[in-house]
Structures are given as structure tokens and as C-alpha cells.
Amino acid sequence: MATTSPTTVRDDSREEMVGLIFLFAGPVLAFLLTLLIG
């Protein structure tokens, strides 16, 4: 595992972005669903 390779850094940052997107999208989607149902 080469820690100096930029590809691994990009993959890590990409995974972090996906995690943040899911963390924010989860509650937002739930809120929108409650608005639509209500």
C-alpha cells in the first residue's frame, strides 16, 4: 500500500464525501417524506 499515491488520497476523500452526502441526505429525505405524507 503506497501512501504517497494520489489515487488512494482521492479514494479516501471521495468516500468521506459520499459519507457526508448520505449523512445529510438521510434526514433531509426523511423530512421531505414527512412533509409529503403530512
PDB file with SEQRES, HELIX, SHEET and CRYST1 records, atoms N, CA, C and O in Angstrom:
SEQRES   1 A   38  MET ALA THR THR SER PRO THR THR VAL ARG ASP ASP SER          
SEQRES   2 A   38  ARG GLU GLU MET VAL GLY LEU ILE PHE LEU PHE ALA GLY          
SEQRES   3 A   38  PRO VAL LEU ALA PHE LEU LEU THR LEU LEU ILE GLY              
HELIX    1 AA1 PRO A    6  ILE A   37  1                                  32    
CRYST1    1.000    1.000    1.000  90.00  90.00  90.00 P 1           1          
ATOM      1  N   MET A   1       0.843  -1.203   0.000  1.00  0.00           N  
ATOM      2  CA  MET A   1       0.000   0.000   0.000  1.00  0.00           C  
ATOM      3  C   MET A   1       0.876   1.250   0.000  1.00  0.00           C  
ATOM      4  O   MET A   1       1.548   1.536   0.991  1.00  0.00           O  
ATOM      5  N   ALA A   2       0.872   1.982  -1.086  1.00  0.00           N  
ATOM      6  CA  ALA A   2       1.682   3.203  -1.164  1.00  0.00           C  
ATOM      7  C   ALA A   2       0.853   4.388  -0.694  1.00  0.00           C  
ATOM      8  O   ALA A   2      -0.137   4.764  -1.320  1.00  0.00           O  
ATOM      9  N   THR A   3       1.278   4.964   0.419  1.00  0.00           N  
ATOM     10  CA  THR A   3       0.511   6.077   0.985  1.00  0.00           C  
ATOM     11  C   THR A   3       0.745   7.361   0.211  1.00  0.00           C  
ATOM     12  O   THR A   3      -0.011   8.322   0.355  1.00  0.00           O  
ATOM     13  N   THR A   4       1.806   7.386  -0.625  1.00  0.00           N  
ATOM     14  CA  THR A   4       2.122   8.613  -1.362  1.00  0.00           C  
ATOM     15  C   THR A   4       1.355   8.689  -2.671  1.00  0.00           C  
ATOM     16  O   THR A   4       1.384   9.723  -3.338  1.00  0.00           O  
ATOM     17  N   SER A   5       0.668   7.615  -3.055  1.00  0.00           N  
ATOM     18  CA  SER A   5      -0.062   7.629  -4.325  1.00  0.00           C  
ATOM     19  C   SER A   5      -1.294   8.524  -4.200  1.00  0.00           C  
ATOM     20  O   SER A   5      -2.055   8.382  -3.242  1.00  0.00           O  
ATOM     21  N   PRO A   6      -1.509   9.443  -5.146  1.00  0.00           N  
ATOM     22  CA  PRO A   6      -2.647  10.369  -5.081  1.00  0.00           C  
ATOM     23  C   PRO A   6      -3.988   9.661  -5.242  1.00  0.00           C  
ATOM     24  O   PRO A   6      -5.020  10.171  -4.806  1.00  0.00           O  
ATOM     25  N   THR A   7      -3.972   8.487  -5.869  1.00  0.00           N  
ATOM     26  CA  THR A   7      -5.234   7.774  -6.102  1.00  0.00           C  
ATOM     27  C   THR A   7      -5.857   7.357  -4.774  1.00  0.00           C  
ATOM     28  O   THR A   7      -7.071   7.462  -4.600  1.00  0.00           O  
ATOM     29  N   THR A   8      -5.034   6.884  -3.832  1.00  0.00           N  
ATOM     30  CA  THR A   8      -5.574   6.461  -2.540  1.00  0.00           C  
ATOM     31  C   THR A   8      -6.157   7.659  -1.803  1.00  0.00           C  
ATOM     32  O   THR A   8      -7.197   7.548  -1.154  1.00  0.00           O  
ATOM     33  N   VAL A   9      -5.489   8.805  -1.904  1.00  0.00           N  
ATOM     34  CA  VAL A   9      -5.992  10.010  -1.239  1.00  0.00           C  
ATOM     35  C   VAL A   9      -7.327  10.407  -1.849  1.00  0.00           C  
ATOM     36  O   VAL A   9      -8.256  10.780  -1.131  1.00  0.00           O  
ATOM     37  N   ARG A  10      -7.425  10.329  -3.161  1.00  0.00           N  
ATOM     38  CA  ARG A  10      -8.678  10.685  -3.828  1.00  0.00           C  
ATOM     39  C   ARG A  10      -9.788   9.730  -3.407  1.00  0.00           C  
ATOM     40  O   ARG A  10     -10.919  10.154  -3.168  1.00  0.00           O  
ATOM     41  N   ASP A  11      -9.468   8.442  -3.315  1.00  0.00           N  
ATOM     42  CA  ASP A  11     -10.481   7.467  -2.915  1.00  0.00           C  
ATOM     43  C   ASP A  11     -10.962   7.762  -1.496  1.00  0.00           C  
ATOM     44  O   ASP A  11     -12.161   7.712  -1.219  1.00  0.00           O  
ATOM     45  N   ASP A  12     -10.018   8.072  -0.591  1.00  0.00           N  
ATOM     46  CA  ASP A  12     -10.400   8.357   0.789  1.00  0.00           C  
ATOM     47  C   ASP A  12     -11.297   9.584   0.849  1.00  0.00           C  
ATOM     48  O   ASP A  12     -12.337   9.565   1.507  1.00  0.00           O  
ATOM     49  N   SER A  13     -10.896  10.650   0.165  1.00  0.00           N  
ATOM     50  CA  SER A  13     -11.693  11.881   0.189  1.00  0.00           C  
ATOM     51  C   SER A  13     -13.056  11.628  -0.451  1.00  0.00           C  
ATOM     52  O   SER A  13     -14.074  12.164  -0.013  1.00  0.00           O  
ATOM     53  N   ARG A  14     -13.054  10.804  -1.492  1.00  0.00           N  
ATOM     54  CA  ARG A  14     -14.326  10.510  -2.170  1.00  0.00           C  
ATOM     55  C   ARG A  14     -15.250   9.757  -1.215  1.00  0.00           C  
ATOM     56  O   ARG A  14     -16.444  10.047  -1.140  1.00  0.00           O  
ATOM     57  N   GLU A  15     -14.694   8.789  -0.486  1.00  0.00           N  
ATOM     58  CA  GLU A  15     -15.510   8.030   0.461  1.00  0.00           C  
ATOM     59  C   GLU A  15     -16.050   8.953   1.551  1.00  0.00           C  
ATOM     60  O   GLU A  15     -17.195   8.814   1.979  1.00  0.00           O  
ATOM     61  N   GLU A  16     -15.213   9.905   2.001  1.00  0.00           N  
ATOM     62  CA  GLU A  16     -15.666  10.837   3.030  1.00  0.00           C  
ATOM     63  C   GLU A  16     -16.808  11.696   2.497  1.00  0.00           C  
ATOM     64  O   GLU A  16     -17.784  11.946   3.204  1.00  0.00           O  
ATOM     65  N   MET A  17     -16.684  12.149   1.242  1.00  0.00           N  
ATOM     66  CA  MET A  17     -17.739  12.973   0.647  1.00  0.00           C  
ATOM     67  C   MET A  17     -19.034  12.177   0.543  1.00  0.00           C  
ATOM     68  O   MET A  17     -20.110  12.690   0.849  1.00  0.00           O  
ATOM     69  N   VAL A  18     -18.927  10.916   0.109  1.00  0.00           N  
ATOM     70  CA  VAL A  18     -20.126  10.075  -0.007  1.00  0.00           C  
ATOM     71  C   VAL A  18     -20.770   9.895   1.362  1.00  0.00           C  
ATOM     72  O   VAL A  18     -21.993   9.937   1.491  1.00  0.00           O  
ATOM     73  N   GLY A  19     -19.940   9.692   2.383  1.00  0.00           N  
ATOM     74  CA  GLY A  19     -20.462   9.525   3.737  1.00  0.00           C  
ATOM     75  C   GLY A  19     -21.200  10.773   4.197  1.00  0.00           C  
ATOM     76  O   GLY A  19     -22.285  10.686   4.772  1.00  0.00           O  
ATOM     77  N   LEU A  20     -20.599  11.946   3.938  1.00  0.00           N  
ATOM     78  CA  LEU A  20     -21.244  13.200   4.339  1.00  0.00           C  
ATOM     79  C   LEU A  20     -22.545  13.395   3.579  1.00  0.00           C  
ATOM     80  O   LEU A  20     -23.542  13.842   4.145  1.00  0.00           O  
ATOM     81  N   ILE A  21     -22.534  13.056   2.285  1.00  0.00           N  
ATOM     82  CA  ILE A  21     -23.744  13.214   1.470  1.00  0.00           C  
ATOM     83  C   ILE A  21     -24.868  12.353   2.038  1.00  0.00           C  
ATOM     84  O   ILE A  21     -26.010  12.800   2.146  1.00  0.00           O  
ATOM     85  N   PHE A  22     -24.530  11.095   2.405  1.00  0.00           N  
ATOM     86  CA  PHE A  22     -25.559  10.214   2.954  1.00  0.00           C  
ATOM     87  C   PHE A  22     -26.027  10.721   4.315  1.00  0.00           C  
ATOM     88  O   PHE A  22     -27.213  10.649   4.637  1.00  0.00           O  
ATOM     89  N   LEU A  23     -25.077  11.241   5.124  1.00  0.00           N  
ATOM     90  CA  LEU A  23     -25.446  11.740   6.451  1.00  0.00           C  
ATOM     91  C   LEU A  23     -26.425  12.899   6.331  1.00  0.00           C  
ATOM     92  O   LEU A  23     -27.376  12.996   7.106  1.00  0.00           O  
ATOM     93  N   PHE A  24     -26.191  13.785   5.351  1.00  0.00           N  
ATOM     94  CA  PHE A  24     -27.073  14.946   5.190  1.00  0.00           C  
ATOM     95  C   PHE A  24     -28.337  14.577   4.423  1.00  0.00           C  
ATOM     96  O   PHE A  24     -29.410  15.109   4.707  1.00  0.00           O  
ATOM     97  N   ALA A  25     -28.222  13.674   3.456  1.00  0.00           N  
ATOM     98  CA  ALA A  25     -29.373  13.326   2.620  1.00  0.00           C  
ATOM     99  C   ALA A  25     -30.389  12.498   3.404  1.00  0.00           C  
ATOM    100  O   ALA A  25     -31.589  12.606   3.152  1.00  0.00           O  
ATOM    101  N   GLY A  26     -29.937  11.681   4.341  1.00  0.00           N  
ATOM    102  CA  GLY A  26     -30.842  10.837   5.122  1.00  0.00           C  
ATOM    103  C   GLY A  26     -31.920  11.654   5.820  1.00  0.00           C  
ATOM    104  O   GLY A  26     -33.104  11.484   5.529  1.00  0.00           O  
ATOM    105  N   PRO A  27     -31.530  12.542   6.741  1.00  0.00           N  
ATOM    106  CA  PRO A  27     -32.515  13.366   7.462  1.00  0.00           C  
ATOM    107  C   PRO A  27     -33.328  14.250   6.524  1.00  0.00           C  
ATOM    108  O   PRO A  27     -34.522  14.455   6.747  1.00  0.00           O  
ATOM    109  N   VAL A  28     -32.697  14.773   5.482  1.00  0.00           N  
ATOM    110  CA  VAL A  28     -33.409  15.653   4.543  1.00  0.00           C  
ATOM    111  C   VAL A  28     -34.507  14.872   3.827  1.00  0.00           C  
ATOM    112  O   VAL A  28     -35.632  15.356   3.701  1.00  0.00           O  
ATOM    113  N   LEU A  29     -34.183  13.666   3.359  1.00  0.00           N  
ATOM    114  CA  LEU A  29     -35.191  12.853   2.672  1.00  0.00           C  
ATOM    115  C   LEU A  29     -36.316  12.482   3.633  1.00  0.00           C  
ATOM    116  O   LEU A  29     -37.486  12.494   3.250  1.00  0.00           O  
ATOM    117  N   ALA A  30     -35.975  12.157   4.864  1.00  0.00           N  
ATOM    118  CA  ALA A  30     -36.997  11.816   5.854  1.00  0.00           C  
ATOM    119  C   ALA A  30     -37.903  13.020   6.102  1.00  0.00           C  
ATOM    120  O   ALA A  30     -39.120  12.872   6.213  1.00  0.00           O  
ATOM    121  N   PHE A  31     -37.306  14.215   6.190  1.00  0.00           N  
ATOM    122  CA  PHE A  31     -38.095  15.439   6.410  1.00  0.00           C  
ATOM    123  C   PHE A  31     -39.027  15.688   5.236  1.00  0.00           C  
ATOM    124  O   PHE A  31     -40.193  16.035   5.428  1.00  0.00           O  
ATOM    125  N   LEU A  32     -38.516  15.512   4.017  1.00  0.00           N  
ATOM    126  CA  LEU A  32     -39.351  15.721   2.832  1.00  0.00           C  
ATOM    127  C   LEU A  32     -40.482  14.699   2.794  1.00  0.00           C  
ATOM    128  O   LEU A  32     -41.610  15.033   2.430  1.00  0.00           O  
ATOM    129  N   LEU A  33     -40.188  13.459   3.167  1.00  0.00           N  
ATOM    130  CA  LEU A  33     -41.233  12.432   3.175  1.00  0.00           C  
ATOM    131  C   LEU A  33     -42.313  12.791   4.186  1.00  0.00           C  
ATOM    132  O   LEU A  33     -43.500  12.625   3.907  1.00  0.00           O  
ATOM    133  N   THR A  34     -41.920  13.276   5.344  1.00  0.00           N  
ATOM    134  CA  THR A  34     -42.914  13.651   6.353  1.00  0.00           C  
ATOM    135  C   THR A  34     -43.767  14.810   5.846  1.00  0.00           C  
ATOM    136  O   THR A  34     -44.968  14.856   6.111  1.00  0.00           O  
ATOM    137  N   LEU A  35     -43.158  15.743   5.123  1.00  0.00           N  
ATOM    138  CA  LEU A  35     -43.925  16.870   4.574  1.00  0.00           C  
ATOM    139  C   LEU A  35     -44.917  16.373   3.531  1.00  0.00           C  
ATOM    140  O   LEU A  35     -46.063  16.819   3.497  1.00  0.00           O  
ATOM    141  N   LEU A  36     -44.474  15.446   2.678  1.00  0.00           N  
ATOM    142  CA  LEU A  36     -45.360  14.933   1.631  1.00  0.00           C  
ATOM    143  C   LEU A  36     -46.500  14.135   2.242  1.00  0.00           C  
ATOM    144  O   LEU A  36     -47.648  14.268   1.817  1.00  0.00           O  
ATOM    145  N   ILE A  37     -46.193  13.304   3.239  1.00  0.00           N  
ATOM    146  CA  ILE A  37     -47.230  12.480   3.859  1.00  0.00           C  
ATOM    147  C   ILE A  37     -48.177  13.366   4.668  1.00  0.00           C  
ATOM    148  O   ILE A  37     -49.395  13.185   4.633  1.00  0.00           O  
ATOM    149  N   GLY A  38     -47.609  14.316   5.390  1.00  0.00           N  
ATOM    150  CA  GLY A  38     -48.423  15.198   6.242  1.00  0.00           C  
ATOM    151  C   GLY A  38     -49.189  16.171   5.380  1.00  0.00           C  
ATOM    152  O   GLY A  38     -49.934  17.002   5.900  1.00  0.00           O  
TER     153      GLY A  38                                                      
END                                                                             
